C-alpha cells in the first residue's frame, strides 16, 4: 500500500521570456510503503498566475475601499464642522447682535429703555440654549417650523429696536421641508444683520414666494450699497451662498455704492 504524506507546499514566481512573471504552486509528497523507508517523491505543480492576479486585484480593491471609507468619514466630519460653524455664525451670532443692539439703545436712553434689559437677558438665555444644543449635536430644525411666523417675529423685534424699518411678504402656506424652511430663515436672518451692521438703510423689504418650480427669496434695502466684486472681510455673504448652493440654488447680488442692495435667491422646490 502506498502512502502519500504532504510534506512541502509553497508558491514561487518565475519570470518568462516575454517579461511576464508567472506564479506556480508546488507541492512535494514523499512516497513510501507503510512503516517503510521513503523511496520516491511526487511533485505537483500548478500555474496559479491568474489566481494570484485576481487576489492582487481583490486586495487592491479592498485597500481602495478602505481609503474611500476613510475619505467619506473625513468628508462627513468636515461637513458637520461646517454646519456647526454656520449655525454658530448665522444663529448664535445674530442673537448676540440683538443683545448688543438692546445695550446700545439702553446707553443712548438710560432710564427710559431699561425695559430692554429683560429682553437682552432672554436673548442671552436663548444663545446659551443654542450652544448647548449644538454641543449635543441636536441643532436640527424644529418640527413644524412656520417660516412666515418666524420672519414676522424677527422683523417685529427689529422694527421696535432699530431705526431701519423692515417689511415682508411671505405666504402662510409655503410647502417645503422643515430643514429648507430653517435655512431660508437663517439666510434672511443673516442679511438682516448685514443690513443693520453695514447698510445704514432706512428701509428694507423681504419677499419669499414660489416661482417657476423654485422658491424665490428677494431681500432689498435702500442703504449705502457696496461693490460685490470687492473682497469682503466677513463671512456672512459667503455663508449665505454656501447654504443656497447646498440646495442647488443660485444667488444674485445686485448692489452699487450709494444705490442700496438687492439679493435674489432661487432654490429648486
CORRAKA-V854327 format. One record per pair of residues at least 24 apart in sequence whose ideal C-beta (glycine too) atoms are under 10 Angstrom apart, sorted by sequence separation. I is the first residue (numbers start at 1). J is the second residue. D is the distance in whole Angstrom. If there is no record, write none. Layout:
BEGIN
i: <I;I>
j: <J;J>
d: <D;D>
END
This chain:
BEGIN
i: <5;6;23;24;98;99;146;147;148;184;195;199;200;201;228;229;241;243;4;5;22;23;24;98;99;147;148;194;195;196;198;199;200;228;240;3;4;5;22;23;25;97;98;146;148;166;191;195;198;199;228;237;3;4;5;22;23;25;95;96;99;147;192;194;195;196;198;199;217;226;228;230;3;4;21;22;23;24;95;96;98;99;146;164;191;195;198;227;228;2;3;20;23;94;95;98;147;166;188;190;191;192;194;225;226;227;2;3;22;23;95;96;162;166;187;191;225;226;227;2;3;7;21;95;96;147;150;154;164;184;188;224;225;226;1;2;3;23;95;145;146;150;164;187;194;215;217;223;224;225;226;1;3;5;8;12;14;16;23;94;95;145;147;148;151;155;162;163;184;224;225;226;228;7;92;93;95;123;144;145;147;150;151;154;158;162;174;176;181;198;215;217;218;220;221;224;225;226;3;7;8;9;11;13;14;91;92;95;143;145;146;147;150;154;157;158;161;164;166;174;175;180;214;220;223;224;225;226;228;6;13;91;92;95;141;142;145;164;165;167;168;169;170;174;198;214;223;224;225;2;11;92;141;144;145;147;151;155;158;163;164;165;166;167;168;169;170;171;173;197;222;223;224;225;2;4;6;92;119;140;141;147;150;151;154;158;163;164;165;166;167;168;169;170;171;194;198;222;223;13;88;91;92;140;141;142;146;150;162;163;164;165;166;167;168;169;170;171;176;197;221;222;2;11;91;141;142;145;164;165;166;167;168;169;175;194;220;221;11;92;119;141;147;151;174;193;220;221;88;91;92;119;140;141;194;219;220;221;87;88;91;139;193;194;219;220;87;116;141;218;219;220;116;141;190;191;218;219;87;88;158;190;191;194;217;218;219;87;170;190;217;218;91;113;216;217;218;85;155;169;190;191;216;217;84;190;215;216;217;83;84;88;155;168;189;214;215;216;87;154;187;188;214;215;84;86;166;186;187;190;213;214;215;216;83;186;187;212;214;215;84;102;105;151;166;211;213;214;83;98;101;105;187;199;204;212;213;80;101;104;105;151;164;183;186;187;203;204;205;206;207;208;212;104;164;211;98;102;164;184;201;210;94;98;101;148;183;184;201;101;147;182;183;199;187;199;98;180;183;184;198;98;183;187;184;195;180;183;195;180;194;147;179;195;180;194;177;191;176;191;190;191;188;187;188;187;187;184;184;183;180;180;91;176;94;97;101;90;176;91;95;98;175;87;90;91;94;97;98;101;174;90;93;94;97;100;86;89;90;93;100;91;94;98;87;90;91;94;97;86;90;93;97;89;94;90;86;89;94;93;89;90;89;90;93;89;86;89;90;85;89;90;87;86;90;85;86;86;82;85;86;82;86;83;82;79>
j: <29;30;47;48;122;123;170;171;172;208;219;223;224;225;252;253;265;267;29;30;47;48;49;123;124;172;173;219;220;221;223;224;225;253;265;29;30;31;48;49;51;123;124;172;174;192;217;221;224;225;254;263;30;31;32;49;50;52;122;123;126;174;219;221;222;223;225;226;244;253;255;257;31;32;49;50;51;52;123;124;126;127;174;192;219;223;226;255;256;31;32;49;52;123;124;127;176;195;217;219;220;221;223;254;255;256;32;33;52;53;125;126;192;196;217;221;255;256;257;33;34;38;52;126;127;178;181;185;195;215;219;255;256;257;33;34;35;55;127;177;178;182;196;219;226;247;249;255;256;257;258;34;36;38;41;45;47;49;56;127;128;178;180;181;184;188;195;196;217;257;258;259;261;41;126;127;129;157;178;179;181;184;185;188;192;196;208;210;215;232;249;251;252;254;255;258;259;260;38;42;43;44;46;48;49;126;127;130;178;180;181;182;185;189;192;193;196;199;201;209;210;215;249;255;258;259;260;261;263;42;49;127;128;131;177;178;181;200;201;203;204;205;206;210;234;250;259;260;261;39;48;129;178;181;182;184;188;192;195;200;201;202;203;204;205;206;207;208;210;234;259;260;261;262;40;42;44;130;157;178;179;185;188;189;192;196;201;202;203;204;205;206;207;208;209;232;236;260;261;52;127;130;131;179;180;181;185;189;201;202;203;204;205;206;207;208;209;210;215;236;260;261;42;51;131;181;182;185;204;205;206;207;208;209;215;234;260;261;52;133;160;182;188;192;215;234;261;262;130;133;134;161;182;183;236;261;262;263;130;131;134;182;236;237;262;263;131;160;185;262;263;264;161;186;235;236;263;264;133;134;204;236;237;240;263;264;265;134;217;237;264;265;139;161;264;265;266;134;204;218;239;240;265;266;134;240;265;266;267;134;135;139;206;219;240;265;266;267;139;206;239;240;266;267;137;139;219;239;240;243;266;267;268;269;137;240;241;266;268;269;139;157;160;206;221;266;268;269;139;154;157;161;243;255;260;268;269;137;158;161;162;208;221;240;243;244;260;261;262;263;264;265;269;162;222;269;157;161;223;243;260;269;154;158;161;208;243;244;261;162;208;243;244;260;249;261;161;243;246;247;261;162;247;251;249;260;246;249;261;247;261;215;247;263;249;263;247;261;247;263;263;265;263;263;265;265;267;265;267;267;267;269;182;267;186;189;193;183;269;185;189;192;269;182;185;186;189;192;193;196;269;186;189;190;193;196;183;186;187;190;197;189;192;196;186;189;190;193;196;186;190;193;197;190;196;193;190;193;236;236;234;235;235;236;239;236;235;238;239;235;239;240;239;239;243;239;240;242;239;242;243;242;246;246;246;246>
d: <7;9;7;6;10;5;10;9;5;7;8;3;5;9;10;10;9;9;5;6;6;5;8;5;6;9;9;9;10;10;7;6;10;5;8;9;8;9;9;5;9;9;10;8;7;7;9;5;8;8;8;9;9;7;8;5;9;9;10;8;9;6;8;9;10;10;10;8;9;9;6;10;8;9;8;10;8;10;5;8;9;8;9;9;5;6;7;7;9;6;6;8;4;10;8;9;8;8;7;10;10;10;10;9;5;7;8;7;9;8;10;10;9;10;6;9;5;8;6;7;6;9;9;6;6;9;8;8;6;7;7;10;5;6;7;9;9;10;4;10;10;9;6;8;10;9;9;9;10;5;10;6;9;9;9;10;10;10;10;9;10;5;9;10;9;9;9;9;6;7;6;10;9;9;9;9;10;9;7;9;5;9;7;7;6;6;7;9;10;9;8;9;9;9;9;6;5;10;9;10;10;9;10;10;10;9;5;7;6;10;8;8;5;7;10;10;10;8;9;8;8;8;8;10;9;9;5;7;10;10;9;9;9;10;8;7;5;9;9;7;9;8;7;7;9;9;9;8;5;10;7;10;4;9;6;6;6;8;9;9;5;7;8;8;7;7;8;7;10;8;9;6;9;10;9;7;10;5;8;8;5;6;9;9;7;7;9;6;5;5;5;4;5;5;6;10;9;5;6;8;10;6;6;8;9;9;10;9;10;7;7;8;7;7;7;7;8;8;7;9;5;9;10;10;10;7;8;8;6;9;7;9;8;7;10;8;7;5;8;10;10;4;9;9;7;10;7;8;8;10;8;8;8;8;5;8;5;9;7;8;9;10;7;7;7;8;9;10;9;7;5;9;8;10;10;8;7;8;9;7;9;5;9;9;8;5;8;6;10;8;7;8;8;9;7;4;10;10;9;9;6;7;7;8;6;5;8;6;7;9;9;9;7;10;10;9;7;8;5;9;9;10;5;5;8;10;10;8;5;8;10;6;8;10;10;8;10;8;5;5;7;10;10;7;9;7;7;5;7;9;9;6;6;9;9;10;6;8;8;9;9;8;8;10;7;7;9;9;10;10;9;9;9;10;9;9;7;6;8;9;7;6;9;8;5;8;5;9;8;6;7;10;8;8;10;7;7;10;8;9;9;10;7;9;10;10;10;10;8;7;8;10;9;10;10;9;10;9;10;6;10;10;10;9;10;7;9;8;8;9;7;9;9;9;8;10;10;9;7;9;9;10;8;10;9;6;5;9;9;7;9;4;9;7;5;10;9;9;8;9;10;7;8;9;8;6;9;5;7;8;5;7;8;8;10;9;9;10;10;9;9;10;6;8;10;7;9;10;6;9;6;8;10;5;8;8;10;7;9;10;7;8;10;9;10;9>
END
